[in-house]
Amino acid sequence: MREWRALTDTELVELATRLRSLEWSWNLADAPQLVADFGWKLNNTLSELVKFDSGFGRSTGSVSSLGGRAAEISVQVTSYAEEDAAGRARIVDAFAGYTAALTDAFGAPSARIPGKYPEIRWVHGETTLRLIALSVAVDLGLMTNEGLARHDEIVRLQEQGLI
């Protein structure tokens, strides 16, 4: 059985606030410095992806790009849960608690996306903060609105069976 760990609500809000107020180049080449500035541990730098340890193990965070321009910073904010009913309950509870904490901090979400991997979004200027409940972890991400529009279009096309 894996040990369950998760950021506290306060730690999550502090991270989300720091991400939302982030001013940087959004050039993937600058991502290693961003990783260092947040105190994370760089794991790997690829042509379109920088992976780091967000505090929950190797490659639990990433900066991904579209054509060399960073589009998303994704940070795992819980450890991995077991793939059983108890593990799923931990993910659901963490996601619900984090949603409430972020709503208290930033106001009502701009979007709630149900589904297999539910997502809550808060638009802020040129970026959107995203909280996502994955099957075995919860992620917090900051995505450029341009990158998010591309992402949403790809999801729409996949759902229609066009790609």
N, C-alpha and C positions, 0 to 999 in steps of 0.2 A: 504494500500500500504506500502510495506517495504521500509525503507531507504536504498539506495544503497551506499555502501562504497567499496573502493578498494585501495590496496596499490598503491602508485605512482610508476612510472617506476623506479625511483631512489631507492625507498624502496625495490622493487622487486629484482633489480640487487644486492643490498647489501645483501639481504637474500640469493639469489642464490649463490653469491660469498662465503658467510659464509658456506652454506651447502656444496658446492663443495670442500672447503678447510678443511672440518671437518675431524678430526682424533679422532676416538673413537673406543671402543671395538666391536661395533655392537652386543653386548650382550643385550638382551631385559631387563635384570635385571638392566642395567645401563641407561635405557631410562628415568626414572624419573629425574635423574641428568641432562641429556641432555636437557630435557624440561625446567628445572630450569635455566640452563646456557643460553638458548635462551630467557628467560624472559616470557615464556608461562606459563599457569596455568594448572596444572595436574588435570584431571577429574576422570580418572578411570584406574586401572591397572588390566588386565585380564591375563590369562595364555599365550596368543599369541598376545596380543594387548594392547598398552598403548594409551589412548585417552587424548587429551588436548585441551585447548582453545587457538587458534592461534591469538586471537584478534578479531575474528568474531563470537564468541559465543561458547557455550559448544560443545565439540567434533568436532571442526573444524580442528583438526589436529590429527595425529596418527603416532605411530611407530608400524609396524606390523612385525611378525616374521614367520619363517619357522623352526619349531623344536627348539625354544628357541633362535635362532640366528636372530637378527633383519635383515630384508630384505629391508624395505622401511620406509622412513620418508615422510609423506604426510602433506602438509600445505595448508589450504584454504587461498587464497590471495585476495578474494573478499567476500563481503557479499552475501547472497542468493538473487537472482534476482526473480522477479515475473515470473510465468509460463505463459507468454503471449509473443506477438511479441516484445514489448518494452523490456521486460526482456531478451529475447533471443538476441536482438540486443546489449544490454549491455555486455552480455557474449562474443559475437563475437567480439565486439570492444575492450574489455579488452584483450582478447586472442591475437588479432592481434597486439595491441600495445605492449603487453608483449613480444610477439615473436620478434618484431623488436628490443626492448630494449635488450633482451638477446642475439640476434644475433650480435648487436653492441658490446656487452660486451665480448662474447665468440666465435664469429665467426659463420660460417655457421653451422646449425644443422647437426647432424650425421644421423638423420631420421625425416621424416615428415609422420605421419600416419593419413590419412584422415578417415572419418567415422562419425558415430553418435556422438562420443566423440573424436574429433581430438586431436592429441598429437604431440608435438615437443620434440625431444630428443637431448641432448648433452652428448656424452660419454666423460668421464674424468677419466683416470686410471681405478680403480676397480669399479667405480660407474657411474651411468648415471643420469643426471638431466632431469626431465620430466615436461613439462608444458602441462596440460590437460584441455580442455574446457568441463566441465560437463554440464548437462542440466540447472542447476540453479546456478553454481559457477565455478570459475577457481581455479585449484589446482596446486601447485608447489611441486614436489617430488624429492627425492634423493633415488635411488634404487641401491642395489648392482647389478653388472652385472650378477652374478649367479642367484639372485632372479628374475631379469628381464628376463633371458632366460627361467626360469621355468614359469613365467607369460605368456610370449609369446607363449610357447608350449601349455599351457592350453587354451589360446584364440584360437590358431590354431585348436586344437581338438574340441573345442566347435563349431567353425565355420563349421567344417566338420560333426557335429552331432555325434561325437564319445563319447562325455561325456555330 
